Amino acid sequence: MALRRLNVCVSFSWKMKYSTHSDPLGTKLKERQAQMMKKGLPVKKPIEGVKNVILVASGKGGVGKSTVAVNLALALSRHLPTQDVGLLDADIFGPSIPTMMNLSGNPSLTEKNLIKPLVNYNIKCMSMGFLVDNNAPVVWRGLMVMSAIEKLLRQVDWSPLDYLIIDMPPGTGDTQLSIAQNIPVAGAVVVTTPQEIALIDARKGALMFEKVGIPVLGLVNNMASYSCPNCGHHSHIFGATGAEKLGKEIGVDVLVDIPLDTSIMEAADGGYPIVISSASNNPLVQAYISLAEKVLSRLSAIKNEPSR
């Protein structure tokens, strides 16, 4: 009975919100609703000077998404030396790009009052970590976060860029929707680890992209296995087949298996990501280069699909 009363109150409040002097009870509500629906979502406006936007996302934090994003950007730059690559840290509350890309300092402004991205390893980078003190927490509500994301997208001098890699925050909230609904995105890479607790949220992230019309390029199975440095024993600490099963379930490929290796962590924490700090024949570097190649291949296939 209480629920029925609540529904009646909500319905009445909605009608009163859209009532007028000529229609005080909002009896033309359906007509107004239809007009609002016709307006639809805002038209996606490209970032000036950016040809392709690639999202690197995960449903859950702590799966190594930022490390993958950084090394993917560097692998693309190495694989395509004649093309320009940028990296945007969209994690307002926990930016990682400044540390991993060994960058600090306040960006300057151009004559057009655009923020100049900081550059290292031939990658243009922008992060909230450049704009606030390293130890200062960002305590913002959703609207402020969305406004900051809009500025990082539109008020940064990205041009010219062939590929902008966006390191997304975990989850499926305001930032994800703000980006997905306002700029054209070429595709998304979803990072997960093999255990079920991470796969649950990776599934949600992939399905979110499907709902907003962003193609999922594939999964990155991070921390897929571990080899003991002393005896060489190879083991799957977090499970062996979780990412593969998820890929089959949602209809995407596992692009690469990246092992759990301390050298990847040490290189990222030291600001010298493994793609540029180790030789190109290093198996770990080869894994990221393979990821870059498969991402490019998938993008090419999507662009050549008849529906696109």
matplotlib code that plots the C-alpha trace (Angstrom):
import matplotlib.pyplot as plt

x = [0.0, 2.8, 4.6, 1.4, 1.1, 4.8, 4.2, 1.2, 3.1, 6.1, 3.7, 1.9, 5.1, 6.4, 3.2, 3.3, 6.9, 5.8, 2.4, 1.5, -1.2, -3.1, -2.4, -2.2, -2.3, 0.3, -2.2, 0.0, 2.9, 3.3, 3.6, 6.4, 8.1, 8.1, 9.6, 12.4, 13.2, 13.6, 16.4, 18.4, 21.9, 24.3, 26.1, 29.5, 32.1, 35.6, 38.6, 40.3, 43.3, 42.8, 42.1, 41.5, 40.6, 41.3, 40.0, 41.9, 39.4, 38.7, 35.7, 37.9, 40.9, 44.2, 44.4, 47.2, 45.2, 47.4, 50.5, 48.8, 47.7, 51.2, 53.0, 50.3, 50.9, 54.7, 54.3, 52.1, 54.7, 57.5, 55.5, 54.4, 57.3, 55.9, 52.7, 51.9, 50.5, 49.1, 48.1, 45.3, 45.0, 41.2, 41.4, 40.8, 41.0, 44.0, 46.3, 49.2, 50.5, 52.8, 54.8, 54.8, 55.8, 58.4, 56.7, 56.0, 55.4, 52.7, 51.7, 52.0, 49.4, 49.4, 48.6, 45.1, 44.8, 45.0, 47.0, 50.2, 50.6, 53.8, 55.9, 58.2, 59.3, 57.7, 54.3, 52.1, 50.6, 48.0, 46.8, 45.1, 48.3, 50.0, 47.5, 47.2, 49.8, 51.0, 49.8, 46.5, 43.4, 40.8, 37.5, 34.9, 31.3, 30.3, 29.6, 33.0, 34.6, 32.7, 33.7, 37.4, 37.2, 35.7, 38.6, 41.2, 39.6, 38.8, 41.1, 44.4, 46.5, 46.5, 46.8, 48.1, 47.5, 47.0, 46.1, 45.0, 45.1, 42.8, 43.6, 40.1, 39.3, 37.8, 34.1, 31.2, 30.3, 30.3, 33.7, 33.0, 29.6, 30.8, 33.6, 31.4, 28.6, 30.6, 33.5, 33.8, 35.7, 37.4, 37.4, 38.0, 40.5, 39.3, 42.0, 41.3, 43.1, 42.1, 40.3, 36.5, 36.3, 38.0, 36.1, 32.8, 33.5, 35.3, 32.1, 30.2, 32.7, 32.5, 28.7, 28.6, 30.7, 28.3, 25.4, 26.9, 28.0, 31.7, 33.4, 35.3, 38.6, 39.4, 40.6, 44.0, 44.6, 47.0, 49.0, 48.1, 50.9, 54.0, 57.4, 59.6, 63.0, 64.8, 63.5, 61.6, 58.4, 55.4, 52.1, 48.7, 48.3, 44.9, 43.6, 44.3, 41.2, 39.0, 39.7, 39.3, 35.9, 34.8, 35.9, 33.8, 30.9, 30.8, 32.1, 35.6, 39.1, 41.8, 44.4, 47.4, 48.4, 50.8, 52.6, 53.0, 56.6, 58.4, 60.3, 57.1, 56.2, 59.7, 59.9, 56.5, 57.2, 60.6, 59.1, 60.8, 58.1, 59.4, 58.6, 61.3, 63.6, 64.2, 65.3, 62.7, 63.4, 62.4, 59.3, 57.5, 58.1, 57.0, 53.8, 53.0, 54.1, 51.8, 48.9, 49.6, 49.6, 46.3, 44.6, 45.6, 44.4, 41.1, 40.6, 41.3, 38.8, 36.1, 36.6, 36.2, 33.0, 30.0, 27.9, 30.6]
y = [0.0, 2.4, 1.6, 2.4, 5.8, 6.5, 5.8, 8.1, 10.9, 10.6, 10.6, 13.6, 15.4, 14.8, 16.1, 19.2, 19.9, 20.2, 21.9, 25.3, 27.8, 26.5, 22.9, 23.0, 19.3, 18.4, 16.4, 16.9, 15.1, 12.4, 15.0, 16.8, 13.5, 12.6, 16.0, 15.6, 12.1, 13.5, 15.7, 12.6, 12.6, 15.5, 15.3, 13.9, 16.5, 15.3, 16.6, 19.2, 17.7, 14.1, 11.4, 8.3, 8.0, 4.7, 4.0, 1.7, 0.7, -1.8, -2.5, -2.8, -1.0, -2.7, -4.8, -2.8, -0.7, 2.4, 0.3, -1.2, 2.2, 3.7, 0.8, 0.6, 4.3, 3.8, 0.6, 2.5, 5.2, 2.7, 0.7, 3.8, 6.2, 8.6, 9.1, 11.2, 9.6, 11.2, 10.0, 11.4, 10.4, 10.6, 9.3, 12.5, 11.0, 8.8, 10.0, 7.6, 9.0, 11.6, 8.9, 6.4, 8.9, 10.6, 14.0, 16.8, 20.6, 22.9, 23.1, 26.4, 28.0, 28.7, 32.0, 30.6, 29.9, 26.1, 24.0, 22.6, 18.9, 17.8, 15.6, 12.6, 9.7, 11.5, 11.2, 14.2, 13.7, 15.4, 14.6, 16.1, 15.2, 18.1, 20.6, 19.8, 19.1, 15.5, 14.8, 16.8, 14.7, 15.7, 15.9, 16.7, 15.8, 14.4, 17.6, 19.0, 15.8, 16.0, 19.6, 18.8, 15.9, 18.3, 20.7, 18.0, 16.9, 20.3, 22.8, 21.0, 21.6, 18.0, 18.7, 17.0, 13.5, 10.3, 8.3, 9.6, 6.9, 7.7, 5.9, 5.6, 5.4, 2.1, 1.5, 2.6, 6.1, 9.8, 9.9, 7.0, 8.3, 11.8, 10.7, 8.1, 10.5, 13.6, 12.5, 9.9, 6.9, 4.5, 1.6, 0.4, -2.1, -3.7, -4.8, -7.6, -10.2, -13.9, -14.2, -14.1, -11.0, -8.9, -10.6, -9.7, -6.0, -6.4, -7.9, -4.9, -2.5, -4.2, -4.3, -0.6, 0.2, -1.9, 0.0, 3.4, 2.2, 1.9, -1.1, -3.3, -4.1, -6.9, -7.9, -7.7, -10.6, -8.9, -10.8, -13.9, -16.1, -16.0, -17.6, -18.0, -16.2, -18.9, -22.2, -21.1, -22.8, -21.4, -20.9, -19.2, -17.5, -15.9, -18.7, -19.9, -19.5, -16.8, -14.1, -16.5, -17.6, -14.0, -13.2, -16.0, -15.0, -11.4, -12.1, -10.4, -11.7, -11.8, -9.6, -10.6, -12.4, -10.2, -12.1, -10.9, -9.7, -7.4, -5.7, -4.3, -2.8, -1.5, 0.2, 1.9, 3.0, 4.4, 6.4, 4.3, 2.0, -1.3, -0.7, 2.0, 0.8, -2.7, -4.2, -4.7, -8.5, -8.7, -11.0, -8.5, -5.7, -8.0, -8.6, -4.9, -4.5, -7.4, -5.6, -2.4, -4.4, -6.1, -2.9, -1.3, -4.4, -4.4, -0.6, -1.1, -4.0, -1.9, 1.1, -1.3, -2.8, -1.9, -0.5, 2.0]
z = [0.0, 0.9, -2.3, -4.3, -2.5, -3.3, -7.0, -7.1, -5.3, -7.7, -10.7, -9.4, -8.6, -12.2, -13.6, -11.4, -12.5, -16.1, -15.5, -16.9, -16.4, -19.4, -18.4, -14.5, -14.0, -16.7, -18.7, -21.8, -20.0, -22.7, -25.4, -23.5, -22.7, -26.4, -27.2, -24.7, -26.0, -29.5, -28.2, -27.3, -26.1, -26.9, -30.3, -29.8, -30.7, -31.6, -29.7, -31.9, -33.7, -32.3, -34.9, -32.6, -29.0, -27.3, -23.7, -21.4, -18.7, -15.9, -13.7, -10.6, -9.3, -8.7, -11.8, -13.4, -15.8, -15.7, -16.3, -19.3, -20.6, -20.3, -21.9, -24.7, -25.5, -25.6, -27.7, -30.2, -30.4, -30.9, -33.4, -35.3, -34.9, -37.5, -35.6, -32.6, -29.4, -26.3, -22.9, -20.7, -17.1, -16.5, -12.9, -11.1, -7.6, -8.1, -10.9, -11.8, -15.0, -13.5, -11.6, -14.4, -17.0, -14.8, -15.2, -12.7, -12.7, -13.6, -17.3, -19.1, -21.4, -25.1, -26.7, -27.2, -23.4, -23.9, -21.4, -22.9, -22.2, -20.6, -22.8, -22.0, -24.1, -27.1, -25.5, -24.7, -21.2, -19.2, -15.6, -12.7, -10.9, -12.7, -11.5, -7.7, -5.0, -5.0, -1.5, -1.7, -2.0, -4.5, -2.7, -5.4, -6.2, -9.5, -11.3, -10.5, -11.8, -15.0, -15.5, -14.9, -17.4, -20.0, -19.5, -19.8, -23.1, -24.6, -23.1, -23.6, -26.7, -27.9, -31.6, -33.6, -32.3, -34.2, -31.0, -27.6, -25.0, -22.0, -18.8, -17.3, -13.6, -12.3, -12.4, -14.6, -13.2, -14.1, -15.8, -18.0, -19.1, -19.5, -21.9, -23.7, -24.4, -25.4, -27.7, -30.5, -29.2, -31.6, -29.1, -25.5, -24.1, -20.9, -18.4, -15.9, -13.9, -14.0, -10.7, -10.5, -8.3, -11.0, -13.9, -12.4, -12.7, -16.0, -17.4, -16.2, -17.7, -21.1, -21.1, -20.2, -23.4, -25.4, -24.1, -25.1, -28.5, -27.9, -29.5, -27.0, -28.8, -26.5, -23.0, -21.5, -19.1, -16.7, -14.0, -16.0, -14.6, -12.4, -13.0, -9.9, -10.5, -8.5, -9.8, -12.9, -11.7, -13.7, -11.9, -12.3, -9.0, -9.8, -12.0, -15.5, -17.7, -16.3, -18.9, -21.8, -20.5, -20.1, -23.6, -25.0, -22.9, -24.1, -27.6, -27.6, -27.8, -25.1, -26.8, -24.7, -21.5, -19.5, -16.6, -13.1, -13.1, -10.6, -13.4, -14.8, -11.4, -10.7, -14.1, -13.7, -10.2, -11.2, -14.1, -16.8, -18.2, -19.3, -23.0, -23.1, -20.3, -21.7, -25.0, -27.6, -27.6, -23.9, -23.7, -21.5, -24.0, -26.8, -25.0, -25.0, -28.6, -29.5, -27.7, -29.7, -33.0, -32.1, -31.1, -34.4, -36.3, -34.5, -35.1, -38.8, -39.0, -37.2, -39.6, -42.6, -41.3, -43.7, -40.8, -40.1]

ax = plt.figure().add_subplot(projection="3d")
ax.plot(x, y, z, "-o")
ax.set_aspect("equal")
plt.show()
